Amino acid sequence: MNSTRESSPSETGRRIIRRTRRFGLSALVVFLLAISMTSVLSCSESGEEGASGAGSAEKMKVVSTVSPITSLVENVGGTRIRLEGIVPEGVNSHTFEPAPSVATVLAEADLIVLNGLFLEEPSLEMARANRKAGAIILTLGDKAITRDQWVFDFSFPEGDGHPNPHLWTSPDLAIKYADLVRAELTALDPDNADYYAENFAKLEERLNDLDERIAAAANTIPPENRKLLTYHDSFPFFSTRYGFEIIGAVQPSDFSEPSAREVATLIDQVRETGVPAVFGSEVFPSPVMEQIAKEGGAKFVDQLRDDDLPGSHGDPGHSYMGLMASNIQIMVPALGGSADAMDGFDTGPVFEGESNALYPE
């Protein structure tokens, strides 16, 4: 195709030169104008072709799924990538079915980043069916831990074969996610390797700081209160990291309302353990959670999040780090501790410049 475009101006030139010999200077002026216009058109066509691919003059197109992952990719890729998330905030990412129009977004991507571990199966299936030649699909959870580190629980029973995929609720695993992203961006775009490495180093430092602050806040909770009963089994890696015991989750593996027997069991657990708070979420509304808390003698707190970032894109707290900081500021005081360790923590981006990331809402 390029060779055809290159030969066309030459043919035009030869024809005009023949006419120039007949008609003199005025024809020469026409010839020069024709060559100029042909060059402009040729450049325009070449520019359009570059925009549709991963040309060296174009920023790499990256597509991601849930917002915490989009935030981690955004911090590593910074201003050198075009980033678009495809799972809207405030939806159940386990059951989310992407619209047919998302296929076009995926088809343009050079890199598609998912959590994996069976979290976004419809999105993964669409990505495999529509990715362009050479595009990479990166499933972070499958690479961040080994199979023997998989966790099964109430919402993710071992019999179903699908492990708990919420690795990012532990900042040490978020660092692994970010490093996997850095490595893939570097392989696809080596010219910007130093930039991605610099951003990752800043993000790693920030996440290590976050890890230390969460540990300090958790240590202020009376040991007998370090128990979690949540709307969904989103915190197994978090609880292991910071010394919490998960006593249950309200949402079963099929994401329906719990049965009457399951509700009664959870109420008994709240009474027996004396846990001071039960944690719900706006994303997973459950009318029985308040009942469980009330009958168990605990406070009901319905503001916890696992993949719905606080605020709107552009707000400092609308980030993975803002998500974790918000959860600690909600969770720790409700369990009798102090979240003062989070004071002054920077939840904004680690890179300079204006982000062009798109977060669906």
Secondary structure, 3 states (H helix, E strand, C coil): CHHHHHHHHHHHHHHHHHHHHHHCHHHHHHHHHHHHHHHHHHHHHHHHHHHHCCCCCCCEEEEECCHHHHHHHHHHHHHHEEEEECCCCCCCCCCCCCCCCHHHHHHCCCEEEECCCCCCHHHHHHHHHHCCCCCEEEEHHHHHCCHHHCCCCCCCCHHHCCCCCCHHHCHHHHHHHHHHHHHHHHHHCHHHHHHHHHHHHHHHHHHHHHHHHHHHHHCCCCHHHCEEEECCCCCHHHHHHHCCEEEEECCCCCCCCCCHHHHHHHHHHHHHHCCCEEECCCCCCCHHHHHHHHHHCCEEECCCCCCCCCCCCCCCCCCHHHHHHHHHHHHHHHCCCCCHHHCCCCCCCCCCCCCCCECCC
